[in-house]
Amino acid sequence: MISKEVEKFCRKYNANVKPSTRRYASYSRQFNYSGVDPTLFQTLPYEEVNGVELEMSEGSFRALLEHDDWLEQMRELRYQNPNVDYATNIVQHHERECLARRQNPAVQRAYEEYLMLLRLSGY
């Protein structure tokens, strides 16, 4: 049975997910690696977990990569200045983009064409 999260992901990125015959080693993420003898890594406990196969169009894959890159940029901003509200950064970024479109007609036209292409491609 597929979870609602997986169904939502599949709809959002027009993807197909199915079980895979491959299995992967999953290491504990709670282990503290600092000051540890490197030979210990050869004996770390692991658990074998099932894999999945994910199929999606190249456009959907690129959209997923772009989204992931944006999240990393937001994490970096938060790391650089933890006292700034995360949501405030997003709003300020949006305001800068809106201002750039208002002040530059060519940017506004390009943005409108970009939105039209997204709508035509089904996003």
C-alpha positions in Angstrom: 0.0 0.0 0.0 1.4 3.4 -1.0 1.3 6.2 1.6 -0.5 9.5 1.0 2.9 11.2 1.1 4.2 9.0 -1.8 0.9 9.5 -3.7 1.3 13.3 -3.3 4.9 13.1 -4.5 4.0 11.0 -7.5 1.2 13.5 -8.5 3.4 16.5 -7.9 6.3 15.2 -10.0 4.3 13.0 -12.4 6.4 10.0 -11.1 6.0 6.3 -10.7 7.4 4.5 -7.7 7.6 0.7 -7.3 9.5 -1.8 -5.1 13.0 -2.7 -6.3 14.8 -6.0 -6.0 17.9 -4.1 -4.8 18.7 -3.8 -1.1 20.9 -1.1 0.5 23.0 -0.8 3.6 21.6 1.8 6.1 24.1 2.9 8.7 23.0 4.5 12.0 23.1 8.3 11.8 23.4 8.7 15.5 27.0 7.6 15.6 29.5 10.3 16.6 32.4 10.1 14.1 34.7 12.7 15.6 38.0 11.3 17.0 37.2 7.8 16.0 39.7 5.3 14.6 39.0 5.0 10.8 39.3 1.2 10.9 36.1 1.2 13.0 34.1 2.2 9.9 34.8 -1.3 8.5 32.8 -2.8 11.4 29.9 -0.3 11.8 26.6 -2.0 12.3 24.2 -1.6 9.4 20.7 -2.8 8.5 19.7 -3.9 5.0 16.7 -2.0 3.7 14.6 -2.4 0.6 15.1 -0.2 -2.4 12.5 1.5 -4.7 12.6 2.3 -8.4 11.5 5.8 -9.3 10.6 6.8 -12.8 9.9 10.4 -13.9 10.3 12.7 -16.8 13.5 14.7 -17.2 11.5 17.9 -16.7 10.0 16.6 -13.4 13.5 15.4 -12.3 15.0 18.9 -13.0 12.1 20.5 -11.1 12.9 18.3 -8.1 16.6 19.2 -8.4 15.7 22.9 -8.5 13.5 22.5 -5.5 16.2 20.7 -3.5 18.7 23.3 -4.5 16.4 26.1 -3.2 15.9 24.3 0.1 19.7 24.0 0.5 20.1 27.7 -0.1 17.4 28.4 2.5 19.2 26.1 5.0 22.5 27.9 4.2 20.9 31.2 4.9 19.5 29.9 8.2 22.9 28.5 9.1 24.7 31.7 8.4 22.4 33.8 10.6 20.3 31.6 12.9 18.7 34.7 14.5 16.8 35.6 11.3 13.4 34.1 10.9 13.3 31.4 8.1 9.9 32.6 6.8 11.2 36.2 6.8 14.0 35.2 4.4 11.5 33.7 2.0 9.2 36.7 2.1 12.1 39.1 1.6 13.4 37.1 -1.4 9.9 37.1 -2.9 9.7 40.9 -2.4 13.0 41.4 -4.1 11.9 39.4 -7.1 8.6 41.3 -7.3 10.5 44.6 -7.1 12.8 43.5 -9.9 9.8 42.6 -12.1 8.1 46.0 -11.4 11.2 48.0 -12.1 12.3 46.1 -15.3 9.6 45.5 -18.0 11.8 43.0 -19.7 12.1 40.9 -16.5 8.3 41.1 -16.1 7.8 39.9 -19.7 10.3 37.0 -19.2 8.6 36.0 -16.0 5.2 36.0 -17.6 6.5 33.8 -20.5 8.1 31.5 -17.9 4.8 31.1 -16.1 3.0 30.5 -19.4 5.5 27.8 -20.3 5.0 26.2 -16.9 1.3 26.1 -17.4 1.6 24.7 -20.9 3.9 21.9 -19.5 1.4 21.0 -16.9 3.0 22.5 -13.8 
